[in-house]
Amino acid sequence: MPAIAESNSALRIADLDVAVPIAREWTVGRQRIVQVDCLEGMAALPAASIDVCVTSPPYNIGVAYKTYQDRMPRQAYLDWLGDVGRAIRRVLAPEGSFFLNVGGTAKDPWIATDAARAMGEGFVLQNHITWVKSLSIGDDTVGHFKPISSPRFLNQNHEAIFHFTKSGEVAIDRLAIGVPFKDKSNIARWGHTRDRRCGGNVWFIPYETVKSKAQKFDHPAGFPIALPLRCIRMHGMAQPRVLDPFLGAGTTLVAAEQLGAAGIGFEMDGDYAERAATRIG
Ligand SMILES: C[S@@+](CC[C@H](N)C(=O)[O-])C[C@H]1O[C@@H](n2cnc3c(N)ncnc32)[C@H](O)[C@@H]1O
């Protein structure tokens, strides 16, 4: 288990070689968790210093975060996301990948698309992935979702993952997140060297069954670890430098640590940042 080192002065970020203005910072394994506004944190990173950014911003839908107020006037929210997207673009390497997870609500289904348009400006949308959280097949349901009580809306069982790149031509490792052939005769027939094919752009990633807030790391809006694991694997680079500017309870860096990659995460809330450090450790 990696040791946790905590500091409240500006530290060198070893793998990214940069001093970030911080409230507090933790070093765990190959990960740096910095309690700071993400725009300030990213301003301190060198240009093109990140290979993979996986993140999920607040959705402006009134989620009860500890510090952040998740209700802004819509245009102010989108303008702010535009600033964050430009900051990500600056720190991303030319062959880097920016995975943006956003979801809408029944009453505001366009917010996910609008947020992606704002953050993705200047990027090319290379892949558009649908994250399915829960699926009903026949009479059976697999996975979890928050039920809504409504005479007109269906429950919200999916979110989006936008895969942005600078050129739209970044080679990815489709088979790293691929699936075995159903019909094994296709392997020889189509000249494949191994039993693996692209699994496509619909990812069924259910949340784990939990019975307490603590099991969700006391954070109201985390994604499952399989999501950043898939994104980082799909980028296909050995030991990429990973960034999550909205770190929350640290899921992206837990994934980076599991994959042996160095990562940095920014989180404005000290409790969430501390929890992320503990979780990685
Ligand atoms: C949707 S949550 C991210 C959850 C994360 N993906 C996880 O799995 O735990 C968004 C997070 O962004 C944080 N946040 C909001 N504004 C921020 C800012 N300006 N700088 C850094 N963090 C911010 C919130 O406190 C919240 O924890």
The ligand as an SDF file (V2000), in Angstrom:
LIG
                    3D

 27 29  0  0  0  0  0  0  0  0999 V2000
  -18.8730   15.2740  -10.3570 C   0  0  0  0  0  0  0  0  0  0  0  0
  -17.7660   15.5140   -9.0270 S   0  0  0  0  0  0  0  0  0  0  0  0
  -16.3770   14.5040   -9.4940 C   0  0  0  0  0  0  0  0  0  0  0  0
  -16.4710   13.1110   -8.9310 C   0  0  0  0  0  0  0  0  0  0  0  0
  -15.3040   12.2230   -9.2940 C   0  0  0  0  0  0  0  0  0  0  0  0
  -15.3140   11.8610  -10.6970 N   0  0  0  0  0  0  0  0  0  0  0  0
  -15.3240   10.9440   -8.4410 C   0  0  0  0  0  0  0  0  0  0  0  0
  -15.4470    9.8380   -9.0040 O   0  0  0  0  0  0  0  0  0  0  0  0
  -15.2620   11.0600   -7.2160 O   0  0  0  0  0  0  0  0  0  0  0  0
  -17.1610   17.1510   -9.2750 C   0  0  0  0  0  0  0  0  0  0  0  0
  -16.1860   17.6440   -8.2090 C   0  0  0  0  0  0  0  0  0  0  0  0
  -15.6340   18.8900   -8.6480 O   0  0  0  0  0  0  0  0  0  0  0  0
  -15.3360   19.6480   -7.4890 C   0  0  0  0  0  0  0  0  0  0  0  0
  -15.1640   21.0530   -7.9450 N   0  0  0  0  0  0  0  0  0  0  0  0
  -16.1360   21.9300   -8.3010 C   0  0  0  0  0  0  0  0  0  0  0  0
  -15.5860   23.0710   -8.7140 N   0  0  0  0  0  0  0  0  0  0  0  0
  -14.2380   22.9450   -8.6450 C   0  0  0  0  0  0  0  0  0  0  0  0
  -13.1330   23.7610   -8.9730 C   0  0  0  0  0  0  0  0  0  0  0  0
  -13.3120   25.0030   -9.4410 N   0  0  0  0  0  0  0  0  0  0  0  0
  -11.8890   23.2790   -8.8040 N   0  0  0  0  0  0  0  0  0  0  0  0
  -11.6990   22.0100   -8.3050 C   0  0  0  0  0  0  0  0  0  0  0  0
  -12.6990   21.1920   -7.9700 N   0  0  0  0  0  0  0  0  0  0  0  0
  -13.9610   21.6350   -8.1520 C   0  0  0  0  0  0  0  0  0  0  0  0
  -16.5140   19.4000   -6.5690 C   0  0  0  0  0  0  0  0  0  0  0  0
  -16.1900   19.6620   -5.2130 O   0  0  0  0  0  0  0  0  0  0  0  0
  -16.7810   17.9060   -6.8430 C   0  0  0  0  0  0  0  0  0  0  0  0
  -16.1360   17.0970   -5.8830 O   0  0  0  0  0  0  0  0  0  0  0  0
  1  2  1  0
  2  3  1  0
  2 10  1  0
  3  4  1  0
  4  5  1  0
  5  6  1  0
  5  7  1  0
  7  8  2  0
  7  9  1  0
 10 11  1  0
 11 12  1  0
 11 26  1  0
 12 13  1  0
 13 14  1  0
 13 24  1  0
 14 15  1  0
 14 23  1  0
 15 16  2  0
 16 17  1  0
 17 18  1  0
 17 23  2  0
 18 19  1  0
 18 20  2  0
 20 21  1  0
 21 22  2  0
 22 23  1  0
 24 25  1  0
 24 26  1  0
 26 27  1  0
M  CHG  2   2   1   9  -1
M  END
$$$$
